[in-house]
Amino acid sequence: MKTYKFSWDLLGVEDGRPNLGTQVDLELYRLMHFTLRDVLEDKFGRTVTDEVLFAAGKLAGAEFYTHYIEPVAGLDEFINKTQQVLKEKKIGILKIEEDLLEQGKVLLTIDEDLDCSGLPETDYETCIYDEGFISALFEQFTEKKWRAKEIDCWCTGARTCRFIVKETE
């Protein structure tokens, strides 16, 4: 049975921390993120964990778009506003490497990514949550289905996170 349906009000940031504010140390954010991932993988395996993190990223991306990005009049405003808010919120520095939105494809990078910049090298990409988040941003903007896939990651030695985002409908 589901305990609650997500709502922006559940974040409680306006009233809950009058002395400490809304900022938290990156190390502690990652502690929550990666211990949660570890427990999920132990219980359900990597495939299910990736599906859960992607879905959570999609929900977060849709909510983020609603609360921080919209309304936007066109592609340039969407990209500019998204870049601005991601940087202001210290999520990362978004750069568009190839914009073929009309053809259903965008190549982008996120430098200083919240989830992985500075982590040790591994043999796999780690930004599954980000894939869902980015997919939702494009879906909300275009009202079409999109899928982001990380193709380069800090953790695989790229020193930036690069995503190919493709329209799926």
C-alpha positions as CSV (number, residue, x, y, z in Angstrom):
1,M,0.0,0.0,0.0
2,K,1.3,3.4,-0.9
3,T,2.0,5.7,2.0
4,Y,1.6,9.0,0.1
5,K,1.5,10.5,-3.4
6,F,4.3,12.9,-4.1
7,S,3.5,16.5,-3.7
8,W,5.8,19.5,-3.8
9,D,4.4,20.4,-0.3
10,L,6.1,17.3,1.1
11,L,9.5,19.0,0.7
12,G,8.7,21.3,3.6
13,V,11.5,23.8,2.8
14,E,9.7,27.0,3.5
15,D,8.9,26.6,7.2
16,G,10.9,23.6,8.3
17,R,14.5,25.0,8.7
18,P,14.3,28.6,9.8
19,N,17.9,28.4,11.2
20,L,19.6,26.0,8.9
21,G,18.0,27.1,5.6
22,T,17.7,25.1,2.4
23,Q,21.4,24.2,1.8
24,V,23.0,20.9,2.7
25,D,26.5,19.6,2.2
26,L,27.0,17.7,-1.1
27,E,28.7,14.8,0.7
28,L,25.6,14.3,2.9
29,Y,23.3,14.4,-0.2
30,R,25.5,11.7,-1.8
31,L,25.5,9.7,1.4
32,M,21.7,9.5,1.2
33,H,21.6,8.8,-2.5
34,F,24.3,6.1,-2.6
35,T,23.2,4.3,0.5
36,L,19.7,4.2,-0.8
37,R,21.0,2.8,-4.1
38,D,23.1,0.2,-2.2
39,V,20.1,-1.0,-0.2
40,L,17.9,-1.1,-3.3
41,E,20.5,-3.1,-5.2
42,D,20.9,-5.6,-2.3
43,K,17.1,-6.2,-2.1
44,F,16.1,-6.0,-5.8
45,G,19.2,-6.1,-8.0
46,R,20.7,-3.6,-10.4
47,T,18.1,-3.7,-13.1
48,V,15.1,-3.0,-10.8
49,T,17.2,-0.4,-8.9
50,D,18.0,1.4,-12.2
51,E,14.3,1.3,-13.2
52,V,13.3,2.8,-9.8
53,L,15.9,5.6,-9.9
54,F,15.0,6.4,-13.5
55,A,11.3,6.6,-12.6
56,A,12.1,8.8,-9.5
57,G,14.2,11.0,-11.7
58,K,11.3,11.4,-14.2
59,L,8.9,12.3,-11.4
60,A,11.5,14.8,-10.0
61,G,12.2,16.3,-13.5
62,A,8.4,16.8,-14.2
63,E,8.0,18.5,-10.8
64,F,11.1,20.6,-11.3
65,Y,9.9,21.7,-14.7
66,T,6.5,22.8,-13.2
67,H,8.0,24.6,-10.3
68,Y,11.1,26.2,-11.8
69,I,11.0,26.2,-15.6
70,E,7.5,26.8,-17.0
71,P,6.2,28.9,-18.6
72,V,8.6,29.2,-21.5
73,A,7.8,30.5,-24.9
74,G,10.3,28.5,-27.0
75,L,13.4,26.3,-27.2
76,D,15.9,29.1,-26.5
77,E,14.0,30.2,-23.4
78,F,13.6,26.6,-22.3
79,I,17.4,25.9,-22.6
80,N,18.4,29.3,-21.1
81,K,16.1,29.0,-18.1
82,T,17.0,25.4,-17.5
83,Q,20.7,26.3,-17.6
84,Q,20.1,29.2,-15.2
85,V,18.1,27.2,-12.7
86,L,20.4,24.1,-12.7
87,K,23.3,26.4,-12.0
88,E,21.5,28.5,-9.3
89,K,20.3,25.3,-7.6
90,K,23.9,23.9,-7.8
91,I,22.7,20.8,-9.7
92,G,25.2,21.2,-12.5
93,I,26.3,23.3,-15.5
94,L,24.2,22.4,-18.6
95,K,25.7,22.8,-22.1
96,I,24.0,21.9,-25.3
97,E,26.6,20.3,-27.7
98,E,24.2,19.4,-30.5
99,D,20.6,20.7,-30.9
100,L,18.6,18.7,-33.4
101,L,15.4,19.0,-31.4
102,E,13.3,19.3,-34.7
103,Q,14.9,15.9,-35.6
104,G,14.2,14.4,-32.2
105,K,17.7,14.5,-30.8
106,V,19.8,16.6,-28.4
107,L,23.3,16.0,-27.2
108,L,24.1,17.7,-23.9
109,T,26.6,17.7,-21.1
110,I,26.3,18.5,-17.4
111,D,29.5,19.6,-15.8
112,E,30.0,19.5,-12.0
113,D,27.1,17.1,-11.8
114,L,25.4,16.8,-8.4
115,D,25.4,13.1,-8.5
116,C,28.8,12.0,-9.7
117,S,31.4,14.7,-10.3
118,G,34.5,13.9,-8.2
119,L,33.5,10.2,-7.6
120,P,36.1,7.5,-8.2
121,E,36.3,5.9,-11.6
122,T,34.2,2.8,-12.2
123,D,33.5,0.8,-15.3
124,Y,29.9,2.0,-15.6
125,E,27.8,5.2,-15.8
126,T,26.1,6.2,-12.6
127,C,23.6,8.9,-13.5
128,I,20.4,6.8,-14.0
129,Y,18.4,9.2,-11.9
130,D,19.7,12.1,-14.1
131,E,18.5,10.2,-17.2
132,G,15.0,10.2,-15.9
133,F,15.2,13.8,-14.8
134,I,16.4,15.0,-18.2
135,S,13.9,12.9,-20.0
136,A,11.1,14.5,-18.0
137,L,12.3,18.0,-18.7
138,F,12.2,17.4,-22.5
139,E,8.8,15.7,-22.2
140,Q,7.3,18.5,-20.2
141,F,8.6,21.1,-22.7
142,T,7.6,19.3,-25.9
143,E,4.6,17.3,-24.6
144,K,6.2,14.3,-26.4
145,K,8.0,11.2,-25.1
146,W,11.8,11.5,-24.7
147,R,14.5,9.2,-23.4
148,A,17.9,10.4,-22.1
149,K,20.8,8.0,-22.0
150,E,24.1,8.8,-20.4
151,I,26.9,8.0,-22.9
152,D,29.9,9.5,-20.9
153,C,30.2,9.9,-17.2
154,W,32.7,11.3,-14.7
155,C,32.9,7.8,-13.2
156,T,34.1,6.3,-16.5
157,G,36.8,8.9,-16.9
158,A,35.0,11.5,-19.1
159,R,35.1,14.2,-16.5
160,T,31.7,15.4,-17.6
161,C,28.3,13.7,-17.9
162,R,27.2,13.5,-21.5
163,F,23.6,12.5,-22.5
164,I,22.0,11.7,-25.8
165,V,18.3,12.7,-25.5
166,K,16.0,11.2,-28.2
167,E,12.3,11.5,-28.9
168,T,10.7,8.1,-28.6
169,E,7.3,8.7,-30.3
